[in-house]
């Protein structure tokens, strides 16, 4: 049996403690089906509870463990009632992006069979796109601290050539990877280049990268306000979307709303050497410990981790395990799973067991 990989595991807080082991159990079951060894899990105490216990939410030891691991899996960190002395919430998941230069925030958006959608169109079943959110700059950039006094407050947006080039190349590579007989590569840039010079610059750099892919992918550019109409009227037309950090933060939640909500929203933050995989939702302290949490986003995020490990480490068995998780999750929901978001009774245990049953 080929060797497996070491994963730094951050269950975090709230429902993260419940969904994380469930997702990794599904990952190991899929790996077993392909003949691969299970993941070597390295549990780390990170997050709001860690801050209460130790005075730090992301210790040097935990950071070093993340740096040494082949991948990082994160459940959900932070609790509204626990804040640092400056009033900010605990957010180690954001700190990891800056520490490891995880510039590509990858948010797949796909409607699973049987999952309700607010869209009435029969074409809603065709929704299958990836939103790539630049995750280290924009309005979130640590290089652009805001200022505030009693009369005025400012925030600075930072867009650099280096990062825009990298994330643009990432977007075109993702479009090429998704190409099939039914799907031609397409990359959509969402910005506000008609108003802000920072977006004029971002579009200029994006266009330079797009030119190197001329003929290999369709390219379109949409202003962010107009894009919201497209999300609601024709989301099935999107393939790969690239946007700035803040816009991506907002649009990825809108995208999740199209396909059932945050419980169905997997994600990854990927850099040149490292990556963090996590469900896009928060720690949901109002339902922690009740068993009502929906583990689907975590399960699909674990699948994304296997796919990334397979592609970056040349391991077809891991790519195959990802495909098995996708199919098993689809089949489980096709058979009638209904989670608490829609008045159902299926939570962590029943969803996980249903997916595991399809894998076996």
Secondary structure, DSSP 8 states (H G I E B T S, - for coil): -----EEEEEEESTTHHHHHHHHHHHHHHHHHHHT----EEEE---SHHHHHHHS-SS-HHHHHHHHHSSEEEEEE---TT-B-TTS-B--HHHHHHHHTT--EEEEEEE--TT---S--SGGGGG-EEEEEEE-SSBTT-TTS--EE-SS-EE---B--HHHHHHHHHHHHHHHHHH--SS---EEEEEE-TTT-HHHHHHHHHHHHHHHTTTTTSEEEEEEHHHHHHHHHH-GGG-SEEEE-HHHHHHHHHHHHHHTT-GGG-EEEEE-SS-EEEEESS---TTTTTTT----HHHHHHHHHHHHHHHHHTT-HHHHHHHHHHHHHHHHHHHTT--BGGGT--B-HHHHHHHHHHHH-
